[in-house]
Amino acid sequence: QVQLVESGGGLVQPGGSLRLSCAVSGIIFSTYTMGWYRQAPGKQRELVATITNGGNINYADSVKGRFTISRDNPKNTLSLQMNSLKPDDTAVYYCRLIRPSRPDYWGQGTQVTVSS
């Protein structure tokens, strides 16, 4: 079956960095657009960044210039490099495999906490 497993979350001080990874199995990863989303307590889940199978990238305004999304198709891995982290970046981060006209797949999420 299809599995998306995130890793790399944790506690970091403001201004610090983290790198999230999403390992995908059970599906032809290279075919699909992938994305990172996040959900803070009491808020709706929101887009962080997406990357198409052709490498086109889109970022939320709130993370532009600080976060970098990338994919390694041979390794079936999606990554998110997060720099200059702020307390407002605190959330559970999810990876998503986007399938047009069919249900998407989501990972279980990884907690990122930015606090001094």
Phi and psi in degrees as a GROMACS rama.xvg file:
@    title "Ramachandran Plot"
@    xaxis  label "Phi"
@    yaxis  label "Psi"
@TYPE xy
-76.6812  133.885  VAL-2
-134.644  137.927  GLN-3
-123.405  121.507  LEU-4
-125.658  114.241  VAL-5
-87.3487  152.789  GLU-6
-153.565  166.628  SER-7
103.997  -4.18853  GLY-8
-71.7353  173.221  GLY-9
162.611  -167.061  GLY-10
-100.931  130.811  LEU-11
-142.029  149.741  VAL-12
-78.1899  154.24  GLN-13
-52.8513  137.414  PRO-14
89.9218  -9.70916  GLY-15
-82.5304  -175.492  GLY-16
-131.807  151.989  SER-17
-143.698  154.02  LEU-18
-124.494  119.202  ARG-19
-95.4968  147.06  LEU-20
-129.713  151.163  SER-21
-133.413  112.931  CYS-22
-92.8408  126.772  ALA-23
-113.411  135.147  VAL-24
-140.457  158.533  SER-25
86.5727  6.70179  GLY-26
-154.966  157.612  ILE-27
-78.3495  91.1761  ILE-28
-53.0414  -43.3305  PHE-29
-65.0547  -14.3222  SER-30
-79.0382  -23.4135  THR-31
-112.247  152.257  TYR-32
-69.3507  138.961  THR-33
-121.718  155.233  MET-34
-148.188  157.877  GLY-35
-110.423  135.804  TRP-36
-131.965  163.402  TYR-37
-144.555  155.276  ARG-38
-139.213  117.145  GLN-39
-90.4366  157.777  ALA-40
-56.013  130.227  PRO-41
76.7593  5.21473  GLY-42
-121.422  162.338  LYS-43
-76.6073  155.579  GLN-44
-65.9923  138.049  ARG-45
-132.35  155.109  GLU-46
-69.1606  138.225  LEU-47
-106.128  -53.627  VAL-48
-164.188  152.064  ALA-49
-132.276  156.363  THR-50
-140.97  127.292  ILE-51
-80.9126  171.321  THR-52
-64.3383  -21.2369  ASN-53
-90.9324  -1.23882  GLY-54
94.1501  6.74871  GLY-55
-73.6649  135.16  ASN-56
-121.829  142.523  ILE-57
-133.865  135.949  ASN-58
-121.98  148.625  TYR-59
-66.9176  146.158  ALA-60
-56.7716  -33.4634  ASP-61
-68.0424  -17.012  SER-62
-117.563  -3.65342  VAL-63
-57.7358  134.476  LYS-64
84.9939  -10.2518  GLY-65
-117.123  -35.0155  ARG-66
-108.836  148.139  PHE-67
-133.297  121.919  THR-68
-95.2285  143.862  ILE-69
-151.976  163.644  SER-70
-138.465  147.437  ARG-71
-121.614  96.8484  ASP-72
-63.9945  -43.1692  ASN-73
-59.6834  -30.0494  PRO-74
-97.2685  2.19531  LYS-75
52.8474  45.3722  ASN-76
-130.063  136.534  THR-77
-110.433  140.527  LEU-78
-130.217  158.455  SER-79
-140.611  110.285  LEU-80
-89.01  122.108  GLN-81
-117.487  116.57  MET-82
-116.576  164.362  ASN-83
49.5841  47.5383  SER-84
-65.2575  146.015  LEU-85
-121.422  158.262  LYS-86
-55.7237  -31.8977  PRO-87
-67.1605  -13.551  ASP-88
-81.1429  -5.55006  ASP-89
-62.5958  123.678  THR-90
-177.383  170.518  ALA-91
-88.8148  128.271  VAL-92
-103.902  132.566  TYR-93
-122.315  144.033  TYR-94
-100.431  151.244  CYS-95
-136.301  134.535  ARG-96
-104.708  119.231  LEU-97
-98.1706  121.863  ILE-98
-119.774  109.859  ARG-99
-57.4225  131.405  PRO-100
68.0239  10.8457  SER-101
-139.97  160.945  ARG-102
-61.1803  140.929  PRO-103
-81.5769  167.819  ASP-104
-112.962  141.634  TYR-105
-126.347  150.176  TRP-106
-82.2341  -179.97  GLY-107
-85.405  -13.963  GLN-108
96.6431  152.768  GLY-109
-136.374  134.62  THR-110
-80.5804  131.36  GLN-111
-118.959  123.69  VAL-112
-123.779  123.509  THR-113
-111.75  110.493  VAL-114
-159.399  147.586  SER-115
